[in-house]
């Protein structure tokens, strides 16, 4: 059975997806501020699309139902 190859996003694509600047992603990587997994290929940085979506889901705040 062939394994599905994950879609890899460039730093610019990931930044646009998150609404952040590419430099912000570099700071996050350097300071380990957020646990957004990335892949290093030489000097290139790539992000799995599934990891970016999971990161957004983990940061999503859902309002609580009103107490009765």
ChimeraX attribute file (.defattr): number of C-alpha atoms within 10 A of each C-alpha:
attribute: neighborCount
match mode: 1-to-1
recipient: residues
	/A:1	3
	/A:2	4
	/A:3	5
	/A:4	6
	/A:5	7
	/A:6	11
	/A:7	10
	/A:8	17
	/A:9	19
	/A:10	15
	/A:11	19
	/A:12	16
	/A:13	15
	/A:14	20
	/A:15	16
	/A:16	12
	/A:17	13
	/A:18	15
	/A:19	9
	/A:20	12
	/A:21	13
	/A:22	17
	/A:23	12
	/A:24	11
	/A:25	20
	/A:26	13
	/A:27	12
	/A:28	14
	/A:29	15
	/A:30	9
	/A:31	9
	/A:32	12
	/A:33	10
	/A:34	12
	/A:35	10
	/A:36	17
	/A:37	13
	/A:38	16
	/A:39	12
	/A:40	9
	/A:41	8
	/A:42	6
	/A:43	6
	/A:44	9
	/A:45	15
	/A:46	19
	/A:47	20
	/A:48	19
	/A:49	17
	/A:50	13
	/A:51	16
	/A:52	18
	/A:53	14
	/A:54	13
	/A:55	16
	/A:56	13
	/A:57	10
	/A:58	9
	/A:59	10
	/A:60	9
	/A:61	8
	/A:62	6
	/A:63	6
	/A:64	6
	/A:65	6
	/A:66	5
	/A:67	4
	/A:68	3
